[in-house]
Amino acid sequence: MAYTISSVLAIYFVLWWIVLFLTLPFGVRSQAESDETVAGSDPGAPIKTMMARKLLWTTVISAVIFAVAMVFYRLGYLNVGRLSELMGFSPLNTRKY
């Protein structure tokens, strides 16, 4: 199965969002933790989210994971038959019910 440009971008886009949600909690300090509570705000609200840094790290981490996955795909380790065998499915549907 050859990847088209649109499917490569879609896979990278989904991977990028997953990595973003994984990196969001890192480095966030709440107002209650740093004793800088603003009147009328939630004490759990973050002081600085550092989104630019997180977006940069998300892009770098996603690119590395995607590159490794593409290398494994090109070498033949990531294909439908091999993945179905790893998950316990018969690739030829020879299973009797």
PATI-369689 format. One line per field, with one value per residue: x, y, z of N, C-alpha, C in turn; residue number from 1; chain; residue in three letters. Coordinates in nm, 3 decimals. Example, Ala and Ser with C-alpha at 12.3 -4.5 7.8 and 13.67 -1.06 7.14 Angstrom:
<nodes>
n_x c(1.319 1.285) $
n_y c(-0.569 -0.225) $
n_z c(0.780 0.708) $
ca_x c(1.230 1.367) $
ca_y c(-0.450 -0.106) $
ca_z c(0.780 0.714) $
c_x c(1.320 1.290) $
c_y c(-0.330 0.003) $
c_z c(0.780 0.787) $
k c(1 2) $
c c(A A) $
r c(ALA SER) $
</nodes>
This chain:
<nodes>
n_x c(0.085 0.077 0.156 -0.028 0.010 -0.190 -0.279 -0.047 -0.014 -0.250 -0.209 0.018 -0.095 -0.288 -0.117 0.036 -0.155 -0.212 0.037 0.054 -0.150 -0.031 0.191 0.091 0.039 0.295 0.522 0.342 0.236 0.017 -0.187 -0.231 -0.018 0.202 0.145 0.032 -0.234 -0.495 -0.750 -1.082 -1.036 -0.988 -0.812 -0.669 -0.598 -0.362 -0.043 0.161 0.141 0.321 0.291 0.410 0.659 0.570 0.431 0.643 0.800 0.613 0.592 0.855 0.884 0.672 0.757 0.988 0.882 0.712 0.897 1.046 0.843 0.785 1.026 1.023 0.796 0.882 1.081 0.930 0.823 0.593 0.311 -0.010 -0.058 0.144 0.088 -0.171 -0.118 0.031 -0.169 -0.325 -0.498 -0.600 -0.441 -0.536 -0.796 -0.858 -0.966 -1.183 -1.523) $
n_y c(-0.118 0.203 0.517 0.816 1.170 1.304 1.111 1.069 1.322 1.328 1.118 1.217 1.449 1.349 1.209 1.428 1.574 1.389 1.374 1.640 1.656 1.492 1.642 1.873 1.890 1.918 2.114 2.308 2.536 2.599 2.871 2.838 2.677 2.845 3.056 3.294 3.389 3.529 3.754 3.639 3.445 3.100 2.895 2.685 2.763 2.805 2.974 3.042 2.906 2.835 2.784 2.819 2.691 2.433 2.369 2.368 2.153 1.950 1.933 1.853 1.606 1.460 1.453 1.294 1.048 0.990 0.968 0.743 0.551 0.554 0.458 0.196 0.111 0.121 -0.071 -0.294 -0.382 -0.271 -0.358 -0.459 -0.738 -0.830 -0.677 -0.770 -1.034 -0.997 -0.902 -1.122 -1.201 -1.392 -1.363 -1.470 -1.537 -1.800 -1.905 -2.114 -2.116) $
n_z c(0.000 -0.100 0.030 -0.002 -0.044 0.098 0.282 0.431 0.548 0.698 0.882 1.016 1.122 1.305 1.479 1.569 1.720 1.923 2.052 2.132 2.327 2.513 2.593 2.704 2.996 3.111 3.296 3.383 3.616 3.879 4.008 4.279 4.357 4.336 4.499 4.395 4.363 4.180 4.250 4.224 4.036 3.940 4.166 4.058 3.808 3.544 3.563 3.370 3.054 2.858 2.578 2.322 2.344 2.399 2.165 1.984 2.088 2.058 1.779 1.713 1.852 1.737 1.471 1.492 1.589 1.374 1.164 1.244 1.237 0.963 0.859 0.962 0.826 0.559 0.568 0.595 0.834 0.938 0.828 0.705 0.721 0.899 1.131 1.188 1.253 1.487 1.652 1.678 1.481 1.199 0.894 0.657 0.692 0.778 0.997 1.180 1.272) $
ca_x c(0.000 0.157 0.095 -0.041 0.044 -0.299 -0.282 0.070 -0.046 -0.354 -0.147 0.101 -0.185 -0.343 -0.004 0.071 -0.254 -0.193 0.157 0.021 -0.223 0.062 0.286 0.025 0.052 0.431 0.570 0.235 0.222 -0.110 -0.178 -0.225 0.116 0.302 0.093 0.004 -0.375 -0.561 -0.886 -1.190 -0.999 -0.974 -0.675 -0.602 -0.567 -0.217 0.020 0.215 0.122 0.437 0.238 0.504 0.757 0.501 0.405 0.770 0.833 0.515 0.631 0.979 0.857 0.588 0.838 1.075 0.799 0.664 1.010 1.075 0.735 0.801 1.139 0.974 0.704 0.961 1.153 0.834 0.780 0.458 0.217 -0.137 -0.044 0.227 0.015 -0.283 -0.061 0.067 -0.292 -0.390 -0.592 -0.547 -0.444 -0.601 -0.932 -0.872 -1.019 -1.314 -1.612) $
ca_y c(0.000 0.324 0.634 0.939 1.289 1.336 1.015 1.097 1.441 1.293 1.038 1.308 1.540 1.276 1.187 1.558 1.606 1.298 1.419 1.768 1.629 1.434 1.742 1.988 1.906 1.936 2.248 2.402 2.564 2.667 2.988 2.791 2.623 2.951 3.161 3.417 3.379 3.653 3.758 3.608 3.338 2.967 2.872 2.585 2.820 2.813 3.107 3.048 2.777 2.812 2.713 2.819 2.585 2.303 2.346 2.332 2.018 1.860 1.916 1.776 1.469 1.398 1.427 1.180 0.927 0.965 0.923 0.605 0.467 0.543 0.369 0.060 0.078 0.097 -0.197 -0.403 -0.424 -0.220 -0.382 -0.510 -0.879 -0.845 -0.621 -0.858 -1.150 -0.954 -0.885 -1.251 -1.228 -1.469 -1.277 -1.535 -1.572 -1.945 -1.940 -2.181 -2.073) $
ca_z c(0.000 -0.110 0.092 -0.080 0.035 0.189 0.393 0.515 0.628 0.795 0.988 1.094 1.194 1.420 1.569 1.628 1.823 2.036 2.124 2.196 2.452 2.609 2.640 2.768 3.141 3.159 3.325 3.417 3.759 3.907 4.096 4.417 4.383 4.344 4.589 4.319 4.326 4.139 4.305 4.130 3.942 3.997 4.214 3.976 3.677 3.526 3.557 3.235 2.988 2.771 2.461 2.209 2.370 2.387 2.023 1.923 2.131 1.996 1.640 1.707 1.896 1.635 1.352 1.521 1.592 1.238 1.083 1.284 1.185 0.817 0.834 0.984 0.717 0.438 0.586 0.591 0.967 0.961 0.720 0.757 0.755 1.019 1.246 1.222 1.322 1.622 1.729 1.691 1.372 1.088 0.775 0.544 0.735 0.780 1.129 1.174 1.383) $
c_x c(0.089 0.081 0.085 -0.007 -0.065 -0.305 -0.162 0.043 -0.153 -0.297 -0.061 0.015 -0.244 -0.234 0.034 -0.026 -0.240 -0.073 0.131 -0.052 -0.134 0.157 0.220 0.046 0.192 0.465 0.464 0.228 0.093 -0.085 -0.164 -0.086 0.220 0.257 0.075 -0.141 -0.431 -0.704 -0.989 -1.156 -0.985 -0.831 -0.598 -0.566 -0.415 -0.167 0.073 0.200 0.240 0.398 0.334 0.607 0.693 0.469 0.531 0.810 0.739 0.553 0.756 0.954 0.773 0.667 0.930 0.995 0.753 0.777 1.046 0.969 0.747 0.917 1.096 0.877 0.781 1.039 1.061 0.785 0.638 0.374 0.095 -0.124 0.033 0.154 -0.102 -0.235 -0.024 -0.056 -0.372 -0.494 -0.523 -0.553 -0.519 -0.745 -0.954 -0.927 -1.158 -1.396 -1.707) $
c_y c(0.123 0.440 0.748 1.055 1.319 1.238 1.033 1.218 1.411 1.212 1.127 1.402 1.473 1.250 1.316 1.594 1.516 1.341 1.552 1.745 1.564 1.538 1.858 1.997 1.937 2.084 2.349 2.415 2.642 2.786 2.945 2.738 2.733 3.069 3.295 3.417 3.517 3.646 3.731 3.500 3.206 2.947 2.769 2.636 2.834 2.957 3.130 2.910 2.739 2.737 2.711 2.708 2.448 2.270 2.305 2.189 1.916 1.831 1.830 1.629 1.394 1.364 1.307 1.049 0.890 0.912 0.778 0.510 0.449 0.453 0.224 0.018 0.043 -0.035 -0.319 -0.450 -0.377 -0.242 -0.451 -0.656 -0.901 -0.792 -0.709 -0.984 -1.115 -0.939 -1.015 -1.281 -1.308 -1.385 -1.338 -1.575 -1.723 -1.994 -2.002 -2.142 -2.181) $
c_z c(0.000 -0.045 -0.007 0.012 0.136 0.306 0.485 0.604 0.733 0.912 1.076 1.178 1.318 1.523 1.641 1.740 1.945 2.119 2.192 2.328 2.557 2.668 2.715 2.920 3.192 3.181 3.364 3.570 3.779 3.998 4.241 4.452 4.403 4.430 4.519 4.272 4.296 4.189 4.196 4.030 4.016 4.045 4.132 3.838 3.662 3.522 3.415 3.172 2.900 2.644 2.344 2.224 2.353 2.242 1.949 1.960 2.070 1.852 1.627 1.743 1.792 1.510 1.373 1.520 1.451 1.150 1.116 1.229 1.033 0.781 0.853 0.876 0.591 0.446 0.589 0.726 1.000 0.836 0.780 0.800 0.884 1.143 1.285 1.291 1.466 1.712 1.740 1.586 1.264 0.962 0.657 0.576 0.730 0.913 1.112 1.296 1.420) $
k c(1 2 3 4 5 6 7 8 9 10 11 12 13 14 15 16 17 18 19 20 21 22 23 24 25 26 27 28 29 30 31 32 33 34 35 36 37 38 39 40 41 42 43 44 45 46 47 48 49 50 51 52 53 54 55 56 57 58 59 60 61 62 63 64 65 66 67 68 69 70 71 72 73 74 75 76 77 78 79 80 81 82 83 84 85 86 87 88 89 90 91 92 93 94 95 96 97) $
c c(A A A A A A A A A A A A A A A A A A A A A A A A A A A A A A A A A A A A A A A A A A A A A A A A A A A A A A A A A A A A A A A A A A A A A A A A A A A A A A A A A A A A A A A A A A A A A A A A A) $
r c(MET ALA TYR THR ILE SER SER VAL LEU ALA ILE TYR PHE VAL LEU TRP TRP ILE VAL LEU PHE LEU THR LEU PRO PHE GLY VAL ARG SER GLN ALA GLU SER ASP GLU THR VAL ALA GLY SER ASP PRO GLY ALA PRO ILE LYS THR MET MET ALA ARG LYS LEU LEU TRP THR THR VAL ILE SER ALA VAL ILE PHE ALA VAL ALA MET VAL PHE TYR ARG LEU GLY TYR LEU ASN VAL GLY ARG LEU SER GLU LEU MET GLY PHE SER PRO LEU ASN THR ARG LYS TYR) $
</nodes>
